[in-house]
Amino acid sequence: MDRDIKKQIKQLNQKLRSVFEEQDRNQSALRTQEQAEADFHELKN
């Protein structure tokens, strides 16, 4: 029983790490998008 719980915790920690990594990628993409929009508006004006 204890071993199963440890295995589940390990799996959940791996999933959580994946979520955080995806969040980092999304945040980076968002910054890139915002910068592209700012550059576009600057060129347009």
MDAnalysis code that builds the backbone (N, CA, C; Angstrom):
import MDAnalysis as mda
import numpy as np

u = mda.Universe.empty(135, n_residues=45, atom_resindex=np.repeat(np.arange(45), 3), trajectory=True)
u.add_TopologyAttr("name", ["N", "CA", "C"] * 45)
u.add_TopologyAttr("resid", np.arange(1, 46))
u.add_TopologyAttr("resname", ["MET", "ASP", "ARG", "ASP", "ILE", "LYS", "LYS", "GLN", "ILE", "LYS", "GLN", "LEU", "ASN", "GLN", "LYS", "LEU", "ARG", "SER", "VAL", "PHE", "GLU", "GLU", "GLN", "ASP", "ARG", "ASN", "GLN", "SER", "ALA", "LEU", "ARG", "THR", "GLN", "GLU", "GLN", "ALA", "GLU", "ALA", "ASP", "PHE", "HIS", "GLU", "LEU", "LYS", "ASN"])
u.atoms.positions = np.array([
    [0.829, -1.205, 0.000],
    [0.000, 0.000, 0.000],
    [0.867, 1.261, 0.000],
    [1.836, 1.293, 0.900],
    [2.736, 2.442, 0.996],
    [3.495, 2.662, -0.310],
    [3.891, 1.554, -0.940],
    [4.630, 1.635, -2.200],
    [3.749, 2.226, -3.304],
    [2.471, 1.839, -3.308],
    [1.539, 2.372, -4.306],
    [1.365, 3.882, -4.150],
    [1.273, 4.319, -2.915],
    [1.113, 5.752, -2.658],
    [2.349, 6.509, -3.122],
    [3.521, 5.980, -2.824],
    [4.764, 6.634, -3.264],
    [4.831, 6.687, -4.787],
    [4.374, 5.611, -5.432],
    [4.369, 5.583, -6.899],
    [3.410, 6.642, -7.448],
    [2.241, 6.752, -6.837],
    [1.268, 7.759, -7.278],
    [1.813, 9.174, -7.085],
    [2.457, 9.397, -5.944],
    [3.039, 10.718, -5.674],
    [4.099, 11.041, -6.716],
    [4.930, 10.059, -7.041],
    [5.973, 10.272, -8.050],
    [5.347, 10.620, -9.403],
    [4.288, 9.892, -9.787],
    [3.618, 10.165, -11.063],
    [2.991, 11.557, -11.070],
    [2.361, 11.922, -9.959],
    [1.742, 13.248, -9.879],
    [2.787, 14.354, -9.930],
    [3.923, 14.134, -9.276],
    [5.003, 15.120, -9.331],
    [5.526, 15.286, -10.751],
    [5.614, 14.183, -11.496],
    [6.058, 14.264, -12.892],
    [5.048, 15.039, -13.733],
    [3.754, 14.775, -13.516],
    [2.718, 15.505, -14.249],
    [2.766, 16.991, -13.908],
    [2.955, 17.277, -12.624],
    [3.031, 18.665, -12.182],
    [4.219, 19.375, -12.821],
    [5.345, 18.696, -12.881],
    [6.537, 19.262, -13.512],
    [6.250, 19.550, -14.985],
    [5.564, 18.631, -15.654],
    [5.208, 18.837, -17.066],
    [4.309, 20.056, -17.232],
    [3.360, 20.206, -16.321],
    [2.458, 21.358, -16.380],
    [3.238, 22.660, -16.213],
    [4.169, 22.679, -15.244],
    [4.970, 23.883, -15.030],
    [5.850, 24.187, -16.238],
    [6.409, 23.149, -16.855],
    [7.237, 23.363, -18.047],
    [6.398, 23.920, -19.187],
    [5.179, 23.392, -19.346],
    [4.293, 23.904, -20.392],
    [3.900, 25.351, -20.095],
    [3.675, 25.644, -18.834],
    [3.337, 27.002, -18.430],
    [4.472, 27.968, -18.782],
    [5.698, 27.539, -18.546],
    [6.860, 28.365, -18.901],
    [6.910, 28.623, -20.403],
    [6.666, 27.572, -21.201],
    [6.671, 27.738, -22.663],
    [5.566, 28.692, -23.101],
    [4.395, 28.551, -22.498],
    [3.283, 29.431, -22.847],
    [3.575, 30.878, -22.473],
    [4.192, 31.072, -21.316],
    [4.538, 32.428, -20.874],
    [5.538, 33.059, -21.834],
    [6.497, 32.260, -22.269],
    [7.497, 32.748, -23.213],
    [6.841, 33.111, -24.547],
    [5.940, 32.259, -25.014],
    [5.239, 32.527, -26.271],
    [4.388, 33.787, -26.150],
    [3.781, 33.970, -24.997],
    [2.963, 35.158, -24.772],
    [3.813, 36.425, -24.824],
    [4.990, 36.385, -24.195],
    [5.890, 37.545, -24.246],
    [6.305, 37.839, -25.686],
    [6.602, 36.794, -26.448],
    [6.982, 36.966, -27.853],
    [5.841, 37.603, -28.636],
    [4.622, 37.116, -28.406],
    [3.443, 37.651, -29.084],
    [3.227, 39.123, -28.728],
    [3.343, 39.428, -27.440],
    [3.151, 40.817, -27.014],
    [4.196, 41.735, -27.625],
    [5.436, 41.262, -27.711],
    [6.497, 42.071, -28.305],
    [6.250, 42.270, -29.796],
    [5.789, 41.212, -30.468],
    [5.490, 41.317, -31.900],
    [4.375, 42.329, -32.141],
    [3.359, 42.310, -31.292],
    [2.261, 43.266, -31.432],
    [2.745, 44.695, -31.182],
    [3.587, 44.865, -30.174],
    [4.120, 46.198, -29.874],
    [4.965, 46.701, -31.043],
    [5.802, 45.821, -31.594],
    [6.633, 46.203, -32.742],
    [5.768, 46.570, -33.937],
    [4.713, 45.800, -34.162],
    [3.814, 46.064, -35.288],
    [3.165, 47.440, -35.145],
    [2.664, 47.735, -33.956],
    [2.009, 49.028, -33.735],
    [3.002, 50.177, -33.872],
    [4.232, 49.933, -33.456],
    [5.266, 50.965, -33.580],
    [5.570, 51.242, -35.055],
    [5.636, 50.177, -35.851],
    [5.900, 50.342, -37.286],
    [4.728, 51.021, -37.986],
    [3.528, 50.699, -37.548],
    [2.322, 51.229, -38.168],
    [2.197, 52.731, -37.941],
    [2.695, 53.218, -36.821],
    [2.524, 54.643, -36.480],
    [3.637, 55.512, -36.964],
])
